[in-house]
Amino acid sequence: MPTPERLESFIAAVEGGAHAKAIEDYYTEDATMRENQAEPRRGRGTLVAQETAVLERTESVVSTCVRPVLVNGDHVAIHWIFEFTFKGGSRMRMEEIAWQRWEGDRIAEEQFFYDPAQRKPG
C-alpha cells in the first residue's frame, strides 16, 4: 500500500512531466500496464521504452491529476487529463482513469480506461 506521501510524490512526478522517470522510480521491475482490454505490456524496461517512444513524438505534454485520488488498500484510482502537442503541431487531449495495484511503495499493475476515440490527434 502506498503511503500518502509516496502517492503524492508519484503524482507530482507525472504532473511535472517526468513520465518515463516516474515509471523507473515508481513501478516494480516486473510491472504490467495495459490499455483498456488490450494485452498488457510487461516489465519496467518495456514500459519505459514505450513511454519514451511516445514522448519522442511530442513537443509537450501537460498532465493533470483530477482530484480526488481514490485509495483502498493496495488499489489506487487516478483520473488523469493529458494534453499532447505533437511535433508538427497536432494536438490531442486524453482523459482516462488509471487503475493501479501497488506492492508496497511501487506500482505492480496498471490498467487505463478511456474512450479510444480520443486518440485521434486534431
Contacts in CASP RR format, 6 or more apart in sequence:
PFRMAT RR
TARGET T0000
AUTHOR 0000-0000-0000
METHOD contacts of the structure
MODEL  1
MPTPERLESFIAAVEGGAHAKAIEDYYTEDATMRENQAEPRRGRGTLVAQ
ETAVLERTESVVSTCVRPVLVNGDHVAIHWIFEFTFKGGSRMRMEEIAWQ
RWEGDRIAEEQFFYDPAQRKPG
1 71 0 8 1.000
1 73 0 8 1.000
1 74 0 8 1.000
1 102 0 8 1.000
1 104 0 8 1.000
2 10 0 8 1.000
2 71 0 8 1.000
2 76 0 8 1.000
2 102 0 8 1.000
2 104 0 8 1.000
2 105 0 8 1.000
3 105 0 8 1.000
6 26 0 8 1.000
6 105 0 8 1.000
7 69 0 8 1.000
7 71 0 8 1.000
7 76 0 8 1.000
10 22 0 8 1.000
10 26 0 8 1.000
10 107 0 8 1.000
11 65 0 8 1.000
11 69 0 8 1.000
11 78 0 8 1.000
13 21 0 8 1.000
13 22 0 8 1.000
13 25 0 8 1.000
13 26 0 8 1.000
14 22 0 8 1.000
14 63 0 8 1.000
14 65 0 8 1.000
14 80 0 8 1.000
15 63 0 8 1.000
15 64 0 8 1.000
15 65 0 8 1.000
16 63 0 8 1.000
17 61 0 8 1.000
17 63 0 8 1.000
19 51 0 8 1.000
19 55 0 8 1.000
19 61 0 8 1.000
19 63 0 8 1.000
20 48 0 8 1.000
20 51 0 8 1.000
20 52 0 8 1.000
20 55 0 8 1.000
23 31 0 8 1.000
23 44 0 8 1.000
23 45 0 8 1.000
23 47 0 8 1.000
23 48 0 8 1.000
23 51 0 8 1.000
24 44 0 8 1.000
24 48 0 8 1.000
26 105 0 8 1.000
26 106 0 8 1.000
26 107 0 8 1.000
27 44 0 8 1.000
27 47 0 8 1.000
27 106 0 8 1.000
27 107 0 8 1.000
27 108 0 8 1.000
27 110 0 8 1.000
28 44 0 8 1.000
28 103 0 8 1.000
28 106 0 8 1.000
28 107 0 8 1.000
28 108 0 8 1.000
29 43 0 8 1.000
29 44 0 8 1.000
30 42 0 8 1.000
30 43 0 8 1.000
30 44 0 8 1.000
30 108 0 8 1.000
31 42 0 8 1.000
31 43 0 8 1.000
31 44 0 8 1.000
31 47 0 8 1.000
31 106 0 8 1.000
31 107 0 8 1.000
31 108 0 8 1.000
31 109 0 8 1.000
31 110 0 8 1.000
32 40 0 8 1.000
32 41 0 8 1.000
32 42 0 8 1.000
32 43 0 8 1.000
32 108 0 8 1.000
32 109 0 8 1.000
32 110 0 8 1.000
33 40 0 8 1.000
33 41 0 8 1.000
33 47 0 8 1.000
33 50 0 8 1.000
33 109 0 8 1.000
33 110 0 8 1.000
33 111 0 8 1.000
33 112 0 8 1.000
34 40 0 8 1.000
34 41 0 8 1.000
34 110 0 8 1.000
34 111 0 8 1.000
34 112 0 8 1.000
35 111 0 8 1.000
35 112 0 8 1.000
35 114 0 8 1.000
36 111 0 8 1.000
36 112 0 8 1.000
36 113 0 8 1.000
36 114 0 8 1.000
36 116 0 8 1.000
40 109 0 8 1.000
40 111 0 8 1.000
41 47 0 8 1.000
41 50 0 8 1.000
55 61 0 8 1.000
57 86 0 8 1.000
57 87 0 8 1.000
58 84 0 8 1.000
58 85 0 8 1.000
58 86 0 8 1.000
58 87 0 8 1.000
59 85 0 8 1.000
59 86 0 8 1.000
59 87 0 8 1.000
59 88 0 8 1.000
59 89 0 8 1.000
60 84 0 8 1.000
60 85 0 8 1.000
61 82 0 8 1.000
61 83 0 8 1.000
61 84 0 8 1.000
61 85 0 8 1.000
62 82 0 8 1.000
62 83 0 8 1.000
63 80 0 8 1.000
63 81 0 8 1.000
63 82 0 8 1.000
64 80 0 8 1.000
64 81 0 8 1.000
64 82 0 8 1.000
64 83 0 8 1.000
65 78 0 8 1.000
65 79 0 8 1.000
65 80 0 8 1.000
66 79 0 8 1.000
66 80 0 8 1.000
66 81 0 8 1.000
67 79 0 8 1.000
69 76 0 8 1.000
69 77 0 8 1.000
69 78 0 8 1.000
69 79 0 8 1.000
70 76 0 8 1.000
70 77 0 8 1.000
70 78 0 8 1.000
74 101 0 8 1.000
74 102 0 8 1.000
74 103 0 8 1.000
74 104 0 8 1.000
75 99 0 8 1.000
75 100 0 8 1.000
75 101 0 8 1.000
75 102 0 8 1.000
76 98 0 8 1.000
76 99 0 8 1.000
76 100 0 8 1.000
76 102 0 8 1.000
77 97 0 8 1.000
77 98 0 8 1.000
77 99 0 8 1.000
77 100 0 8 1.000
78 97 0 8 1.000
78 98 0 8 1.000
78 100 0 8 1.000
79 95 0 8 1.000
79 96 0 8 1.000
79 97 0 8 1.000
80 94 0 8 1.000
80 95 0 8 1.000
80 96 0 8 1.000
80 97 0 8 1.000
80 98 0 8 1.000
81 93 0 8 1.000
81 94 0 8 1.000
81 95 0 8 1.000
82 93 0 8 1.000
82 94 0 8 1.000
82 95 0 8 1.000
82 96 0 8 1.000
83 91 0 8 1.000
83 92 0 8 1.000
83 93 0 8 1.000
83 94 0 8 1.000
84 91 0 8 1.000
84 92 0 8 1.000
84 93 0 8 1.000
84 94 0 8 1.000
84 121 0 8 1.000
85 91 0 8 1.000
86 92 0 8 1.000
86 121 0 8 1.000
90 121 0 8 1.000
90 122 0 8 1.000
91 121 0 8 1.000
91 122 0 8 1.000
92 118 0 8 1.000
92 119 0 8 1.000
92 120 0 8 1.000
92 121 0 8 1.000
92 122 0 8 1.000
93 118 0 8 1.000
94 114 0 8 1.000
94 118 0 8 1.000
94 119 0 8 1.000
95 114 0 8 1.000
95 115 0 8 1.000
95 118 0 8 1.000
96 112 0 8 1.000
96 113 0 8 1.000
96 114 0 8 1.000
97 112 0 8 1.000
97 113 0 8 1.000
97 114 0 8 1.000
98 110 0 8 1.000
98 111 0 8 1.000
98 112 0 8 1.000
99 110 0 8 1.000
99 111 0 8 1.000
99 112 0 8 1.000
99 113 0 8 1.000
100 107 0 8 1.000
100 109 0 8 1.000
100 110 0 8 1.000
101 107 0 8 1.000
101 108 0 8 1.000
101 109 0 8 1.000
101 110 0 8 1.000
102 108 0 8 1.000
END
